[in-house]
């Protein structure tokens, strides 16, 4: 998807790489988000899982608002993916371009080092939003025992920036 968008988007340079990466990441994230949501709910149960995957899907659908319930935290996730993939692909392409002459005999190392650095920087930028997404996914869950529900789309900005005592 990224390569396709790079061909179709106008212009050239870092902004084109950012938008191609961000949009392709959002499309892929949106398509698998309900499965990630269910996986998060499974993982939060721990080793003594009370609910199986099919039960989590049925109960979430029935008790938490239908299909929309599987997209709790999706806005935070989209912001995180936008940053992670956008920054990641921008850094990746910039590093490849910057180092292509010095590493022309070692394309595997060039791709590896560019990808590793891009992933690190992208994760560094998007991690606080990932924390928000996870908390929203498990909030108010029938399986978590946590009755707290968040009413706004990005409610945890205060919790990320203020240390708990």
C-alpha positions in Angstrom: 0.0 0.0 0.0 2.9 2.4 0.9 4.5 2.0 -2.5 1.2 2.4 -4.3 0.4 5.6 -2.4 3.9 7.0 -3.0 3.2 6.6 -6.7 -0.2 8.2 -6.6 0.3 11.1 -4.2 1.5 14.4 -5.7 4.8 15.9 -5.0 8.0 14.3 -3.7 10.2 14.3 -0.6 9.6 13.8 3.1 6.0 15.0 3.2 5.0 12.5 0.5 6.8 9.7 2.4 5.0 10.8 5.6 1.6 10.8 4.1 2.0 7.6 2.2 3.3 5.8 5.3 0.6 7.3 7.6 -2.3 6.6 5.3 -1.2 3.0 4.5 -0.7 2.4 8.2 -4.1 3.7 9.1 -5.8 1.5 6.4 -4.1 -1.6 7.7 -4.7 -0.7 11.3 -8.4 -0.1 10.8 -8.9 -3.4 9.0 -7.4 -5.5 11.8 -8.4 -3.3 14.8 -11.3 -5.6 16.0 -9.0 -8.6 16.2 -6.4 -6.6 18.1 -9.1 -5.4 20.4 -10.2 -9.0 21.1 -6.5 -10.0 21.6 -6.0 -7.2 24.1 -9.0 -8.4 26.0 -7.7 -12.0 26.0 -4.3 -10.9 27.2 -5.6 -8.8 30.1 -7.2 -12.0 31.6 -3.8 -13.5 32.3 -3.0 -17.1 32.7 -6.3 -18.0 34.3 -8.4 -16.9 31.4 -12.1 -16.9 32.3 -13.4 -16.2 28.8 -12.4 -17.8 25.5 -12.0 -15.7 22.3 -15.5 -16.5 21.0 -17.0 -15.6 24.3 -15.2 -12.3 24.4 -16.4 -11.4 21.0 -20.1 -12.4 21.8 -20.1 -10.7 25.2 -18.4 -7.5 23.9 -20.9 -7.3 21.1 -23.9 -8.0 23.4 -22.9 -6.0 26.5 -20.9 -3.1 25.2 -22.7 -1.7 22.2 -22.4 -4.0 19.2 -19.8 -3.7 16.4 -18.9 -0.1 17.6 -17.6 -1.6 20.9 -14.7 -3.3 19.0 -13.4 0.1 18.0 -12.8 1.4 21.6 -9.6 3.3 21.4 -9.5 3.3 17.6 -9.2 7.1 17.4 -6.1 7.0 19.7 -4.8 4.1 17.6 -5.2 6.0 14.4 -3.3 9.0 15.8 -0.6 6.6 17.0 -0.4 4.8 13.7 -0.4 8.1 11.8 2.7 9.2 13.8 4.4 5.9 13.9 4.1 5.0 10.3 4.4 8.6 9.0 7.6 9.3 11.0 8.9 5.8 10.4 8.6 5.8 6.6 10.0 9.4 6.5 13.0 8.5 8.5 13.5 5.2 6.6 13.5 6.9 3.2 15.7 9.8 4.4 18.3 7.4 5.9 18.4 5.3 2.8 18.9 8.4 0.6 21.5 9.8 3.0 23.6 6.6 3.2 23.1 5.1 -0.2 26.5 6.1 -1.5 28.5 5.0 1.5 26.6 1.6 1.8 26.0 0.9 -1.9 27.9 -2.4 -1.6 25.8 -3.6 1.4 22.1 -3.0 0.5 21.0 -5.5 3.2 22.8 -3.5 5.9 21.4 -0.3 4.5 17.9 -1.5 4.6 18.3 -3.1 8.0 19.9 -0.1 9.7 17.5 2.4 8.1 14.5 0.2 9.1 15.7 -0.3 12.7 16.4 3.4 13.2 13.0 4.4 11.7 11.1 1.9 13.8 12.9 3.1 17.0 12.1 6.8 16.3 8.5 6.0 15.2 7.9 4.0 18.4 9.5 6.7 20.6 7.1 9.3 19.1 3.9 7.2 19.2 4.3 5.2 22.5 2.3 7.5 24.8 -0.6 7.2 22.4 -0.3 3.4 22.4 -0.7 3.5 26.2 -3.8 5.5 25.8 -5.2 3.1 23.3 -4.6 0.0 25.5 -6.3 1.7 28.5 -9.3 2.6 26.4 -9.6 -0.9 25.1 -9.8 -2.5 28.5 -11.7 0.3 30.3 -15.2 -0.8 31.4 -14.6 -4.3 30.2 -16.8 -7.1 31.6 -13.6 -9.2 31.9 -11.4 -6.6 33.6 -13.5 -5.8 36.6 -12.8 -2.1 35.8 -16.1 -0.2 35.8 -14.3 3.0 34.7 -15.4 4.2 31.3 -13.9 7.1 29.3 -16.4 9.4 27.7 -14.1 11.3 25.4 -12.1 10.1 22.4 -8.6 11.0 23.8 -9.3 11.0 27.6 -6.1 9.9 29.0 -3.8 12.8 28.0 -3.8 13.9 31.7 -2.9 10.4 32.8 0.0 10.2 30.5 1.5 13.5 31.5 0.9 13.4 35.3 2.7 10.8 37.4 0.6 8.6 39.6 1.4 8.5 43.3 
